């Protein structure tokens, strides 16, 4: 059974962490977009997006991630994406986003222990 | 069905119709997973198809006001794989509405995903009817 979609915001040492669980698709991506926009509007230019609990991503979710990445870059920061599931890493690879986004496989590597 | 575990064979066809709502696209993914399993696709191919069929639904919904429409998913087993079409029916199109930057980005990414995961895909729009389709061959037969 797929995990239910859930977003949790946590304070980090240098950047807030947005931890997502479940499937991020056309139905749930708007919630992620709203969360990322709110955190960036609060003044954070660097944000850690924890996708370790995500079981599925579609193009809508990727569009939200790319949009947040662009906004962070405009503010002089970056969006650090944490993803380890090979199925999800493959989606970032085939869309060429591994060369655009800062992607790590652990929270520690993303500076969010 | 006499045998719930029986494999599907060339010529078998499965149809699913559901209200064209984003929260129901998961139904298309679930049915595709079940069909792909019985059609002999391996686990990686099954995951590819699950992702691809979601993108197919998004392609069918592009530029439409689908609040009152239906999505019809049709999976046809072929000798070497599967053909899937997703048609948007009974929906009004809003071709004069400019897509948002996020929507344009997602459409571009969707195209990249389908190009990478399936052998052929396309989208046709005519007289308000939209049809997106794909074809994927099983790896053992794809050469």
gemmi code that builds the backbone of each chain (N, CA, C; Angstrom):
import gemmi

chains = {
    "A": [
        ("UNK", (0.851, -1.197, 0.000), (0.000, 0.000, 0.000), (0.882, 1.241, 0.000)),
        ("UNK", (0.559, 2.175, -0.849), (1.362, 3.380, -0.929), (1.158, 4.245, 0.309)),
        ("UNK", (2.256, 4.894, 0.674), (2.231, 5.766, 1.822), (1.374, 6.991, 1.509)),
        ("UNK", (0.666, 7.477, 2.513), (-0.176, 8.642, 2.306), (0.682, 9.892, 2.154)),
        ("UNK", (0.230, 10.799, 1.276), (0.988, 12.023, 1.031), (1.011, 12.891, 2.289)),
        ("UNK", (2.205, 13.386, 2.591), (2.361, 14.195, 3.797), (3.556, 15.121, 3.630)),
        ("UNK", (3.428, 16.359, 4.100), (4.552, 17.299, 4.073), (4.819, 17.767, 5.497)),
        ("UNK", (6.100, 17.793, 5.847), (6.491, 18.272, 7.165), (7.625, 19.285, 7.001)),
        ("UNK", (7.516, 20.395, 7.688), (8.584, 21.407, 7.672), (9.382, 21.289, 8.957)),
        ("UNK", (10.725, 21.280, 8.792), (11.588, 21.214, 9.973), (12.644, 22.309, 9.879)),
        ("UNK", (13.010, 22.910, 10.987), (14.100, 23.889, 10.951), (15.423, 23.168, 10.751)),
        ("UNK", (16.325, 23.773, 10.016), (17.652, 23.200, 9.818), (18.695, 24.178, 10.296)),
        ("UNK", (19.950, 23.728, 10.335), (21.020, 24.588, 10.826), (21.206, 25.797, 9.914)),
        ("UNK", (21.211, 25.565, 8.622), (21.429, 26.665, 7.677), (20.277, 26.850, 6.703)),
        ("UNK", (19.378, 25.890, 6.663), (18.247, 25.983, 5.734), (17.096, 25.128, 6.260)),
        ("UNK", (15.871, 25.546, 6.004), (14.743, 24.720, 6.440), (14.658, 23.439, 5.612)),
        ("UNK", (14.106, 22.405, 6.224), (13.937, 21.130, 5.535), (12.446, 20.889, 5.312)),
        ("UNK", (12.109, 20.608, 4.076), (10.730, 20.222, 3.754), (10.770, 18.737, 3.416)),
        ("UNK", (10.172, 17.942, 4.283), (10.190, 16.486, 4.114), (8.846, 16.023, 3.561)),
        ("UNK", (8.895, 15.281, 2.465), (7.682, 14.841, 1.783), (7.591, 13.325, 1.835)),
        ("UNK", (6.392, 12.824, 2.014), (6.170, 11.382, 1.986), (5.018, 11.059, 1.042)),
        ("UNK", (5.071, 9.875, 0.455), (3.976, 9.424, -0.402), (4.189, 9.757, -1.859)),
        ("UNK", (3.089, 9.826, -2.615), (3.159, 10.065, -4.051), (2.977, 11.554, -4.345)),
        ("UNK", (3.900, 12.130, -5.102), (3.785, 13.531, -5.503), (3.424, 13.551, -6.982)),
        ("UNK", (2.177, 13.877, -7.268), (1.708, 13.863, -8.655), (0.808, 15.062, -8.895)),
        ("UNK", (0.058, 15.010, -9.973), (-0.779, 16.155, -10.348), (-1.779, 16.504, -9.240)),
        ("UNK", (-2.135, 15.535, -8.416), (-3.111, 15.786, -7.352), (-2.473, 16.428, -6.122)),
        ("UNK", (-1.244, 16.051, -5.820), (-0.616, 16.509, -4.575), (0.463, 17.566, -4.775)),
        ("UNK", (0.977, 17.698, -5.998), (2.046, 18.666, -6.258), (1.655, 20.100, -5.868)),
        ("UNK", (0.398, 20.514, -6.052), (0.041, 21.880, -5.635), (0.320, 22.147, -4.153)),
        ("UNK", (0.163, 21.134, -3.303), (0.466, 21.322, -1.876), (1.959, 21.546, -1.666)),
        ("UNK", (2.773, 20.826, -2.438), (4.218, 21.020, -2.344), (4.596, 22.406, -2.853)),
        ("UNK", (3.969, 22.828, -3.968), (4.251, 24.155, -4.507), (3.932, 25.240, -3.467)),
        ("UNK", (2.790, 25.114, -2.837), (2.371, 26.119, -1.848), (3.349, 26.168, -0.693)),
        ("UNK", (3.797, 25.010, -0.245), (4.732, 24.932, 0.878), (6.073, 25.568, 0.518)),
        ("UNK", (6.587, 25.221, -0.651), (7.882, 25.778, -1.074), (7.784, 27.289, -1.264)),
        ("UNK", (6.705, 27.742, -1.869), (6.536, 29.186, -2.095), (6.471, 29.939, -0.768)),
        ("UNK", (5.814, 29.332, 0.204), (5.671, 29.993, 1.506), (7.021, 30.088, 2.218)),
        ("UNK", (7.783, 29.020, 2.194), (9.092, 29.029, 2.860), (10.028, 30.046, 2.201)),
        ("UNK", (10.012, 30.083, 0.871), (10.872, 31.037, 0.155), (10.398, 32.466, 0.418)),
        ("UNK", (9.093, 32.655, 0.464), (8.553, 33.996, 0.755), (8.900, 34.438, 2.173)),
        ("UNK", (9.129, 33.485, 3.058), (9.524, 33.810, 4.436), (10.970, 34.307, 4.506)),
        ("UNK", (11.681, 34.229, 3.379), (13.034, 34.781, 3.342), (14.147, 33.775, 3.181)),
        ("UNK", (13.794, 32.500, 3.071), (14.839, 31.487, 2.893), (15.192, 31.370, 1.408)),
        ("UNK", (16.481, 31.526, 1.096), (16.902, 31.394, -0.304), (17.463, 29.996, -0.576)),
        ("UNK", (17.818, 29.294, 0.478), (18.254, 27.895, 0.337), (17.305, 27.008, 1.139)),
        ("UNK", (16.831, 25.970, 0.483), (15.851, 25.059, 1.092), (16.273, 23.626, 0.786)),
        ("UNK", (16.144, 22.761, 1.780), (16.408, 21.333, 1.575), (15.074, 20.625, 1.369)),
        ("UNK", (14.957, 19.931, 0.240), (13.733, 19.186, -0.061), (14.024, 17.700, 0.118)),
        ("UNK", (13.503, 17.145, 1.181), (13.746, 15.747, 1.540), (12.698, 14.849, 0.869)),
        ("UNK", (13.141, 14.110, -0.144), (12.235, 13.207, -0.872), (12.478, 11.739, -0.501)),
        ("UNK", (13.165, 11.505, 0.618), (13.508, 10.128, 0.986), (12.261, 9.273, 1.246)),
        ("UNK", (11.154, 9.908, 1.606), (9.926, 9.157, 1.870), (8.964, 9.147, 0.697)),
        ("UNK", (9.401, 9.659, -0.444), (8.519, 9.739, -1.615), (8.554, 8.423, -2.396)),
        ("UNK", (7.391, 7.989, -2.827), (7.293, 6.721, -3.553), (7.017, 6.899, -5.043)),
        ("UNK", (6.634, 8.115, -5.440), (6.318, 8.345, -6.855), (6.411, 9.834, -7.154)),
        ("UNK", (6.962, 10.157, -8.334), (7.054, 11.555, -8.792), (6.602, 11.600, -10.248)),
        ("UNK", (5.822, 12.616, -10.623), (5.514, 12.781, -12.043), (6.022, 14.135, -12.528)),
        ("UNK", (5.706, 14.475, -13.768), (6.239, 15.707, -14.354), (5.703, 16.950, -13.643)),
        ("UNK", (4.501, 16.860, -13.099), (3.950, 17.993, -12.366), (4.801, 18.292, -11.140)),
        ("UNK", (5.185, 17.234, -10.444), (6.041, 17.401, -9.263), (7.394, 17.967, -9.665)),
        ("UNK", (7.955, 17.444, -10.760), (9.248, 17.946, -11.222), (9.141, 19.422, -11.597)),
        ("UNK", (8.028, 19.809, -12.216), (7.831, 21.214, -12.574), (7.820, 22.117, -11.343)),
        ("UNK", (7.203, 21.646, -10.275), (7.179, 22.405, -9.017), (8.597, 22.536, -8.457)),
        ("UNK", (9.350, 21.445, -8.507), (10.724, 21.452, -7.979), (11.604, 22.406, -8.792)),
        ("UNK", (11.473, 22.349, -10.112), (12.272, 23.237, -10.962), (11.892, 24.700, -10.707)),
        ("UNK", (10.604, 24.959, -10.559), (10.160, 26.321, -10.276), (10.735, 26.851, -8.975)),
        ("UNK", (10.740, 26.024, -7.942), (11.294, 26.443, -6.645), (12.804, 26.634, -6.755)),
        ("UNK", (13.446, 25.774, -7.507), (14.901, 25.899, -7.728), (15.217, 27.247, -8.379)),
        ("UNK", (14.442, 27.623, -9.370), (14.679, 28.900, -10.059), (14.492, 30.074, -9.105)),
        ("UNK", (13.475, 30.010, -8.275), (13.227, 31.113, -7.324), (14.361, 31.206, -6.308)),
        ("UNK", (14.842, 30.055, -5.842), (15.974, 30.061, -4.898), (17.224, 30.657, -5.548)),
        ("UNK", (17.463, 30.289, -6.785), (18.655, 30.810, -7.477), (18.556, 32.313, -7.671)),
        ("UNK", (17.368, 32.786, -7.975), (17.174, 34.235, -8.137), (17.510, 34.985, -6.851)),
        ("UNK", (17.331, 34.304, -5.726), (17.591, 34.924, -4.422), (19.014, 34.652, -3.937)),
        ("UNK", (19.801, 33.990, -4.766), (21.196, 33.728, -4.401), (21.417, 32.438, -3.657)),
        ("UNK", (20.408, 31.617, -3.545), (20.543, 30.339, -2.837), (20.341, 29.166, -3.771)),
        ("UNK", (19.868, 28.070, -3.212), (19.620, 26.882, -4.040), (18.611, 25.970, -3.361)),
        ("UNK", (18.024, 25.116, -4.164), (17.150, 24.069, -3.639), (17.953, 22.779, -3.649)),
        ("UNK", (18.160, 22.193, -2.465), (18.920, 20.948, -2.366), (17.936, 19.790, -2.264)),
        ("UNK", (17.959, 18.931, -3.265), (17.014, 17.821, -3.327), (17.689, 16.557, -2.795)),
        ("UNK", (17.049, 15.922, -1.836), (17.588, 14.693, -1.256), (16.729, 13.519, -1.736)),
        ("UNK", (17.336, 12.654, -2.539), (16.592, 11.525, -3.092), (17.548, 10.341, -3.226)),
        ("UNK", (17.085, 9.162, -2.826), (17.958, 7.985, -2.849), (17.352, 6.816, -3.627)),
        ("UNK", (16.044, 6.758, -3.729), (15.389, 5.645, -4.424), (15.811, 5.652, -5.901)),
        ("UNK", (16.428, 4.564, -6.366), (16.890, 4.527, -7.763), (15.791, 4.810, -8.786)),
        ("UNK", (14.557, 4.421, -8.463), (13.456, 4.677, -9.409), (13.223, 6.171, -9.565)),
        ("UNK", (13.370, 6.908, -8.458), (13.163, 8.356, -8.510), (14.382, 9.063, -9.101)),
        ("UNK", (15.565, 8.578, -8.747), (16.795, 9.167, -9.311), (16.763, 9.057, -10.834)),
        ("UNK", (16.243, 7.934, -11.311), (16.147, 7.720, -12.760), (15.304, 8.809, -13.423)),
        ("UNK", (14.238, 9.245, -12.757), (13.369, 10.280, -13.336), (14.120, 11.603, -13.457)),
        ("UNK", (14.925, 11.916, -12.443), (15.733, 13.140, -12.520), (16.776, 13.013, -13.634)),
        ("UNK", (17.291, 11.803, -13.815), (18.322, 11.602, -14.835), (17.758, 11.732, -16.248)),
        ("UNK", (16.632, 11.092, -16.498), (16.116, 11.093, -17.878), (15.572, 12.446, -18.281)),
        ("UNK", (15.283, 13.292, -17.308), (14.809, 14.644, -17.633), (15.953, 15.660, -17.614)),
        ("UNK", (17.157, 15.170, -17.377), (18.320, 16.065, -17.400), (18.449, 16.946, -16.174)),
        ("UNK", (17.661, 16.689, -15.157), (17.660, 17.576, -13.988), (18.825, 17.311, -13.034)),
        ("UNK", (19.507, 16.182, -13.210), (20.673, 15.948, -12.355), (21.774, 16.958, -12.663)),
        ("UNK", (21.729, 17.543, -13.870), (22.711, 18.554, -14.224), (22.267, 19.963, -13.894)),
        ("UNK", (21.056, 20.091, -13.397), (20.491, 21.413, -13.098), (20.329, 21.618, -11.598)),
        ("UNK", (19.809, 20.606, -10.932), (19.532, 20.704, -9.503), (20.711, 20.204, -8.672)),
        ("UNK", (20.756, 20.638, -7.430), (21.710, 20.072, -6.478), (21.031, 18.871, -5.841)),
        ("UNK", (21.502, 17.677, -6.201), (20.863, 16.443, -5.736), (21.851, 15.647, -4.898)),
        ("UNK", (21.422, 15.237, -3.709), (22.246, 14.387, -2.852), (21.411, 13.185, -2.415)),
        ("UNK", (22.112, 12.183, -1.872), (21.377, 10.979, -1.447), (21.209, 10.881, 0.066)),
        ("UNK", (21.573, 11.946, 0.775), (21.371, 11.919, 2.227), (21.163, 13.344, 2.743)),
        ("UNK", (20.468, 13.425, 3.845), (20.261, 14.732, 4.470), (21.584, 15.321, 4.931)),
        ("UNK", (22.465, 14.476, 5.415), (23.764, 14.945, 5.879), (24.521, 15.632, 4.739)),
        ("UNK", (24.506, 14.997, 3.565), (25.207, 15.581, 2.401), (24.573, 16.891, 1.964)),
        ("UNK", (23.292, 17.042, 2.271), (22.599, 18.290, 1.899), (22.763, 19.363, 2.976)),
        ("UNK", (23.531, 19.043, 4.007), (23.769, 20.014, 5.071), (22.619, 20.130, 6.045)),
        ("UNK", (21.856, 19.059, 6.149), (20.704, 19.078, 7.052), (20.676, 17.797, 7.884)),
        ("UNK", (21.600, 17.668, 8.815), (21.662, 16.438, 9.608), (20.441, 16.278, 10.515)),
    ],
    "B": [
        ("UNK", (-13.600, -13.907, -13.829), (-12.466, -14.620, -14.392), (-12.292, -15.933, -13.648)),
        ("UNK", (-11.959, -16.980, -14.376), (-11.764, -18.279, -13.754), (-10.462, -18.333, -12.959)),
        ("UNK", (-9.403, -17.737, -13.539), (-8.098, -17.770, -12.892), (-7.585, -16.343, -12.747)),
        ("UNK", (-7.638, -15.803, -11.526), (-7.246, -14.401, -11.352), (-5.778, -14.149, -11.654)),
        ("UNK", (-4.961, -15.218, -11.722), (-3.547, -15.025, -11.989), (-3.163, -15.318, -13.426)),
        ("UNK", (-4.146, -15.571, -14.259), (-3.835, -15.950, -15.632), (-3.202, -14.780, -16.384)),
        ("UNK", (-2.180, -15.071, -17.196), (-1.542, -13.989, -17.950), (-2.462, -13.447, -19.036)),
        ("UNK", (-2.198, -12.201, -19.417), (-2.935, -11.619, -20.526), (-2.198, -11.963, -21.814)),
        ("UNK", (-2.955, -12.018, -22.909), (-2.362, -12.425, -24.181), (-2.637, -11.377, -25.249)),
        ("UNK", (-1.904, -11.475, -26.346), (-2.082, -10.534, -27.451), (-3.552, -10.479, -27.862)),
        ("UNK", (-4.034, -9.276, -28.016), (-5.425, -9.094, -28.405), (-6.332, -8.762, -27.237)),
        ("UNK", (-5.908, -9.094, -26.026), (-6.723, -8.738, -24.851), (-6.757, -7.220, -24.702)),
        ("UNK", (-7.901, -6.707, -24.303), (-8.057, -5.252, -24.178), (-8.751, -4.924, -22.858)),
        ("UNK", (-8.218, -3.934, -22.177), (-8.771, -3.502, -20.890), (-9.110, -2.023, -21.009)),
        ("UNK", (-10.302, -1.663, -20.570), (-10.704, -0.264, -20.624), (-11.057, 0.232, -19.233)),
        ("UNK", (-10.745, 1.499, -18.988), (-11.077, 2.142, -17.723), (-11.569, 3.539, -18.044)),
        ("UNK", (-12.709, 3.906, -17.500), (-13.221, 5.262, -17.687), (-13.437, 5.877, -16.315)),
        ("UNK", (-12.952, 7.104, -16.140), (-13.117, 7.758, -14.844), (-13.188, 9.265, -15.035)),
        ("UNK", (-13.804, 9.972, -14.077), (-13.873, 11.432, -14.177), (-12.471, 12.026, -14.308)),
        ("UNK", (-12.317, 13.001, -15.168), (-10.994, 13.573, -15.474), (-10.542, 14.490, -14.348)),
        ("UNK", (-10.185, 13.871, -13.246), (-9.696, 14.617, -12.078), (-8.300, 14.131, -11.734)),
        ("UNK", (-7.446, 15.087, -11.355), (-6.067, 14.746, -11.050), (-5.933, 13.698, -9.973)),
        ("UNK", (-6.810, 13.735, -8.969), (-6.682, 12.787, -7.868), (-7.084, 11.373, -8.270)),
        ("UNK", (-7.638, 11.215, -9.482), (-8.028, 9.882, -9.939), (-7.060, 9.294, -10.964)),
        ("UNK", (-6.062, 10.076, -11.357), (-5.061, 9.552, -12.300), (-4.353, 8.345, -11.698)),
        ("UNK", (-4.316, 8.280, -10.382), (-3.719, 7.114, -9.712), (-4.412, 5.820, -10.150)),
        ("UNK", (-5.692, 5.895, -10.497), (-6.402, 4.695, -10.959), (-5.789, 4.165, -12.247)),
        ("UNK", (-5.426, 5.077, -13.144), (-4.798, 4.665, -14.402), (-3.463, 3.975, -14.120)),
        ("UNK", (-2.725, 4.513, -13.140), (-1.434, 3.907, -12.816), (-1.617, 2.514, -12.215)),
        ("UNK", (-2.613, 2.373, -11.341), (-2.856, 1.080, -10.698), (-3.260, 0.015, -11.712)),
        ("UNK", (-4.176, 0.371, -12.605), (-4.633, -0.593, -13.612), (-3.484, -0.969, -14.534)),
        ("UNK", (-2.677, 0.027, -14.906), (-1.544, -0.251, -15.802), (-0.537, -1.188, -15.141)),
        ("UNK", (-0.296, -0.991, -13.852), (0.615, -1.887, -13.135), (0.106, -3.322, -13.181)),
        ("UNK", (-1.178, -3.485, -12.906), (-1.764, -4.828, -12.880), (-1.694, -5.482, -14.257)),
        ("UNK", (-2.006, -4.698, -15.278), (-1.991, -5.245, -16.642), (-0.566, -5.587, -17.065)),
        ("UNK", (0.371, -4.688, -16.767), (1.767, -4.912, -17.180), (2.340, -6.153, -16.516)),
        ("UNK", (1.962, -6.369, -15.266), (2.433, -7.561, -14.560), (1.974, -8.821, -15.276)),
        ("UNK", (0.712, -8.848, -15.639), (0.164, -10.048, -16.285), (0.584, -10.165, -17.747)),
        ("UNK", (1.112, -9.073, -18.296), (1.541, -9.119, -19.696), (3.006, -9.503, -19.821)),
        ("UNK", (3.657, -9.769, -18.687), (5.021, -10.273, -18.747), (6.116, -9.231, -18.695)),
        ("UNK", (5.776, -7.980, -18.396), (6.818, -6.952, -18.245), (7.559, -7.174, -16.931)),
        ("UNK", (8.864, -6.874, -16.928), (9.612, -7.033, -15.681), (9.370, -5.823, -14.776)),
        ("UNK", (9.938, -5.886, -13.570), (9.631, -4.876, -12.555), (10.024, -3.466, -13.007)),
        ("UNK", (11.183, -3.347, -13.643), (11.625, -2.017, -14.086), (10.712, -1.477, -15.190)),
        ("UNK", (10.332, -2.355, -16.108), (9.434, -1.936, -17.188), (8.066, -1.549, -16.633)),
        ("UNK", (7.642, -2.282, -15.607), (6.361, -1.986, -14.969), (6.380, -0.574, -14.361)),
        ("UNK", (7.476, -0.235, -13.695), (7.602, 1.101, -13.113), (7.622, 2.167, -14.210)),
        ("UNK", (8.315, 1.847, -15.313), (8.345, 2.783, -16.441), (6.933, 3.031, -16.977)),
        ("UNK", (6.180, 1.951, -17.110), (4.823, 2.080, -17.656), (3.904, 2.828, -16.699)),
        ("UNK", (4.093, 2.591, -15.405), (3.268, 3.271, -14.399), (3.484, 4.786, -14.487)),
        ("UNK", (4.750, 5.180, -14.627), (5.050, 6.605, -14.754), (4.541, 7.134, -16.095)),
        ("UNK", (4.779, 6.369, -17.158), (4.415, 6.828, -18.499), (2.912, 7.022, -18.644)),
        ("UNK", (2.125, 6.133, -18.061), (0.682, 6.253, -18.242), (0.136, 7.475, -17.487)),
        ("UNK", (0.772, 7.815, -16.382), (0.386, 9.051, -15.682), (0.655, 10.260, -16.555)),
        ("UNK", (1.808, 10.235, -17.236), (2.143, 11.338, -18.141), (1.174, 11.378, -19.330)),
        ("UNK", (0.750, 10.203, -19.756), (-0.214, 10.131, -20.861), (-1.528, 10.820, -20.461)),
        ("UNK", (-1.956, 10.574, -19.235), (-3.173, 11.212, -18.742), (-2.991, 12.732, -18.699)),
        ("UNK", (-1.808, 13.174, -18.257), (-1.546, 14.618, -18.191), (-1.541, 15.223, -19.592)),
        ("UNK", (-0.984, 14.493, -20.558), (-0.994, 14.970, -21.947), (-2.429, 15.129, -22.448)),
        ("UNK", (-3.270, 14.171, -22.107), (-4.658, 14.234, -22.556), (-5.402, 15.406, -21.918)),
        ("UNK", (-4.970, 15.778, -20.721), (-5.659, 16.852, -19.991), (-5.131, 18.241, -20.355)),
        ("UNK", (-3.988, 18.297, -21.036), (-3.375, 19.596, -21.346), (-4.328, 20.504, -22.107)),
        ("UNK", (-4.416, 21.748, -21.652), (-5.186, 22.759, -22.364), (-6.677, 22.520, -22.360)),
        ("UNK", (-7.147, 21.771, -21.388), (-8.579, 21.474, -21.374), (-9.219, 21.924, -20.075)),
        ("UNK", (-10.496, 22.135, -20.155), (-11.277, 22.356, -18.947), (-11.990, 21.036, -18.691)),
        ("UNK", (-11.341, 20.192, -17.903), (-11.818, 18.813, -17.788), (-12.717, 18.583, -16.576)),
        ("UNK", (-13.204, 19.676, -16.011), (-13.986, 19.483, -14.780), (-15.218, 18.615, -15.007)),
        ("UNK", (-15.706, 18.619, -16.238), (-16.907, 17.836, -16.494), (-16.653, 16.687, -17.461)),
        ("UNK", (-15.396, 16.447, -17.757), (-15.092, 15.413, -18.733), (-14.704, 14.091, -18.103)),
        ("UNK", (-14.474, 13.126, -18.968), (-14.010, 11.802, -18.538), (-12.693, 11.488, -19.224)),
        ("UNK", (-11.877, 10.689, -18.567), (-10.697, 10.117, -19.200), (-10.993, 8.649, -19.462)),
        ("UNK", (-10.712, 8.227, -20.677), (-10.895, 6.811, -21.027), (-9.537, 6.217, -21.353)),
        ("UNK", (-9.166, 5.240, -20.575), (-7.877, 4.575, -20.758), (-8.113, 3.228, -21.421)),
        ("UNK", (-7.365, 2.950, -22.456), (-7.530, 1.685, -23.164), (-6.159, 1.040, -23.325)),
        ("UNK", (-6.030, -0.147, -22.785), (-4.771, -0.896, -22.880), (-4.998, -2.114, -23.763)),
        ("UNK", (-4.220, -2.234, -24.804), (-4.346, -3.355, -25.730), (-3.040, -4.139, -25.743)),
        ("UNK", (-3.144, -5.428, -25.423), (-1.959, -6.271, -25.422), (-1.591, -6.627, -26.855)),
        ("UNK", (-0.325, -6.422, -27.161), (0.199, -6.741, -28.491), (1.093, -7.974, -28.383)),
        ("UNK", (1.502, -8.496, -29.486), (2.373, -9.663, -29.441), (3.703, -9.359, -28.780)),
        ("UNK", (4.159, -8.109, -28.903), (5.477, -7.767, -28.380), (5.432, -6.723, -27.264)),
        ("UNK", (4.252, -6.359, -26.804), (4.193, -5.342, -25.758), (2.777, -4.872, -25.509)),
        ("UNK", (2.637, -3.573, -25.327), (1.321, -3.033, -25.018), (1.148, -1.679, -25.695)),
        ("UNK", (-0.073, -1.412, -26.132), (-0.426, -0.087, -26.663), (-1.448, 0.515, -25.713)),
        ("UNK", (-1.239, 1.756, -25.342), (-2.135, 2.422, -24.390), (-2.584, 3.749, -24.982)),
        ("UNK", (-3.878, 3.991, -24.939), (-4.384, 5.299, -25.346), (-5.151, 5.906, -24.181)),
        ("UNK", (-5.074, 7.212, -24.083), (-5.842, 7.937, -23.069), (-6.598, 9.036, -23.790)),
        ("UNK", (-7.906, 8.994, -23.727), (-8.733, 9.953, -24.450), (-9.533, 10.789, -23.470)),
        ("UNK", (-9.581, 12.080, -23.765), (-10.400, 12.984, -22.968), (-11.727, 13.160, -23.682)),
        ("UNK", (-12.797, 12.864, -22.972), (-14.114, 12.901, -23.597), (-15.044, 13.814, -22.813)),
        ("UNK", (-15.962, 14.401, -23.513), (-17.015, 15.238, -22.923), (-16.454, 16.433, -22.144)),
        ("UNK", (-15.310, 16.956, -22.562), (-14.736, 18.109, -21.873), (-14.639, 19.268, -22.847)),
        ("UNK", (-14.754, 20.483, -22.337), (-14.568, 21.644, -23.188), (-13.098, 22.009, -23.192)),
        ("UNK", (-12.581, 22.383, -24.356), (-11.178, 22.772, -24.432), (-11.063, 24.277, -24.234)),
        ("UNK", (-9.927, 24.675, -23.697), (-9.692, 26.096, -23.454), (-8.391, 26.484, -24.142)),
        ("UNK", (-8.397, 26.313, -25.446), (-7.197, 26.560, -26.220), (-6.730, 27.999, -26.188)),
        ("UNK", (-7.589, 28.929, -25.788), (-7.197, 30.333, -25.776), (-6.556, 30.733, -24.450)),
        ("UNK", (-6.403, 29.805, -23.531), (-5.802, 30.111, -22.240), (-4.301, 29.845, -22.287)),
        ("UNK", (-3.541, 30.857, -21.909), (-2.090, 30.695, -21.895), (-1.682, 29.803, -20.725)),
        ("UNK", (-0.911, 28.769, -20.977), (-0.456, 27.925, -19.859), (0.520, 28.692, -18.974)),
        ("UNK", (0.529, 28.358, -17.686), (1.458, 29.008, -16.767), (2.872, 28.500, -17.027)),
        ("UNK", (3.860, 29.198, -16.441), (5.257, 28.775, -16.613), (5.450, 27.369, -16.059)),
        ("UNK", (4.837, 27.096, -14.906), (4.961, 25.757, -14.322), (4.341, 24.693, -15.226)),
        ("UNK", (3.202, 25.030, -15.854), (2.537, 24.073, -16.737), (3.388, 23.799, -17.978)),
        ("UNK", (4.015, 24.867, -18.493), (4.874, 24.680, -19.672), (6.094, 23.839, -19.321)),
        ("UNK", (6.649, 24.099, -18.132), (7.798, 23.312, -17.683), (7.407, 21.851, -17.518)),
        ("UNK", (6.237, 21.615, -16.904), (5.788, 20.240, -16.685), (5.524, 19.531, -18.008)),
        ("UNK", (4.971, 20.253, -18.986), (4.699, 19.637, -20.297), (5.998, 19.233, -20.976)),
        ("UNK", (7.004, 20.083, -20.854), (8.321, 19.768, -21.433), (8.916, 18.529, -20.756)),
        ("UNK", (8.811, 18.482, -19.433), (9.348, 17.340, -18.688), (8.579, 16.062, -19.020)),
        ("UNK", (7.269, 16.211, -19.195), (6.435, 15.059, -19.529), (6.874, 14.455, -20.862)),
        ("UNK", (7.147, 15.325, -21.808), (7.607, 14.871, -23.126), (8.939, 14.127, -23.001)),
        ("UNK", (9.836, 14.648, -22.180), (11.131, 13.997, -21.982), (10.965, 12.620, -21.344)),
        ("UNK", (10.073, 12.538, -20.363), (9.848, 11.261, -19.672), (9.321, 10.211, -20.640)),
        ("UNK", (8.327, 10.591, -21.434), (7.749, 9.628, -22.373), (8.768, 9.213, -23.437)),
        ("UNK", (9.535, 10.162, -23.912), (10.557, 9.839, -24.912), (11.545, 8.807, -24.366)),
        ("UNK", (11.880, 8.944, -23.085), (12.865, 8.044, -22.483), (12.287, 6.671, -22.146)),
        ("UNK", (11.012, 6.611, -21.808), (10.475, 5.376, -21.234), (9.714, 4.473, -22.197)),
        ("UNK", (9.194, 5.031, -23.286), (8.393, 4.186, -24.180), (8.971, 4.232, -25.589)),
        ("UNK", (8.519, 3.301, -26.427), (9.078, 3.214, -27.775), (8.476, 4.253, -28.719)),
        ("UNK", (7.172, 4.514, -28.548), (6.509, 5.504, -29.394), (5.445, 6.191, -28.558)),
        ("UNK", (5.202, 7.455, -28.845), (4.086, 8.144, -28.178), (3.663, 9.325, -29.020)),
        ("UNK", (2.462, 9.811, -28.760), (1.979, 10.959, -29.512), (0.708, 11.510, -28.898)),
        ("UNK", (0.265, 12.637, -29.448), (-0.948, 13.293, -28.954), (-1.670, 13.899, -30.152)),
        ("UNK", (-2.974, 13.665, -30.214), (-3.770, 14.225, -31.292), (-4.946, 14.971, -30.693)),
        ("UNK", (-5.245, 16.124, -31.257), (-6.384, 16.912, -30.795), (-7.187, 17.341, -32.011)),
        ("UNK", (-8.468, 17.000, -31.986), (-9.301, 17.322, -33.139), (-10.745, 17.506, -32.698)),
        ("UNK", (-11.302, 18.634, -33.056), (-12.704, 18.919, -32.739), (-13.012, 18.724, -31.258)),
        ("UNK", (-12.096, 19.171, -30.408), (-12.339, 19.110, -28.973), (-12.035, 17.770, -28.340)),
        ("UNK", (-11.717, 16.760, -29.157), (-11.376, 15.443, -28.604), (-9.857, 15.308, -28.568)),
        ("UNK", (-9.333, 14.915, -27.439), (-7.891, 14.773, -27.290), (-7.569, 13.308, -27.051)),
        ("UNK", (-6.537, 12.836, -27.734), (-6.141, 11.432, -27.584), (-4.621, 11.379, -27.505)),
        ("UNK", (-4.124, 10.838, -26.403), (-2.682, 10.631, -26.256), (-2.441, 9.128, -26.239)),
        ("UNK", (-1.332, 8.725, -26.816), (-1.105, 7.284, -26.941), (0.373, 6.944, -26.767)),
        ("UNK", (0.616, 5.701, -26.422), (1.994, 5.209, -26.345), (2.030, 3.732, -26.717)),
        ("UNK", (3.212, 3.294, -27.032), (3.426, 1.867, -27.279), (4.766, 1.504, -26.656)),
        ("UNK", (4.776, 0.416, -25.899), (6.018, -0.047, -25.287), (6.169, -1.539, -25.526)),
        ("UNK", (7.346, -1.899, -26.006), (7.632, -3.308, -26.221), (8.319, -3.889, -24.993)),
        ("UNK", (8.111, -5.184, -24.759), (8.814, -5.840, -23.662), (10.295, -5.892, -23.991)),
        ("UNK", (11.107, -5.714, -22.937), (12.550, -5.644, -23.127), (13.102, -6.903, -23.804)),
        ("UNK", (12.592, -8.067, -23.401), (13.119, -9.328, -23.934), (12.875, -9.444, -25.434)),
        ("UNK", (11.925, -8.621, -25.929), (11.596, -8.677, -27.343), (12.058, -7.443, -28.092)),
        ("UNK", (12.493, -6.425, -27.320), (12.799, -5.151, -27.968), (14.118, -5.182, -28.718)),
        ("UNK", (14.954, -6.188, -28.422), (16.236, -6.274, -29.110), (17.155, -5.191, -28.651)),
    ],
}
model = gemmi.Model(1)
for chain_id, residues in chains.items():
    chain = gemmi.Chain(chain_id)
    for i, (resn, *xyz) in enumerate(residues, 1):
        res = gemmi.Residue()
        res.name, res.seqid = resn, gemmi.SeqId(i, " ")
        for name, pos in zip(("N", "CA", "C"), xyz):
            atom = gemmi.Atom()
            atom.name, atom.element = name, gemmi.Element(name[0])
            atom.pos, atom.b_iso = gemmi.Position(*pos), 0.0
            res.add_atom(atom)
        chain.add_residue(res)
    model.add_chain(chain)
structure = gemmi.Structure()
structure.add_model(model)
structure.setup_entities()
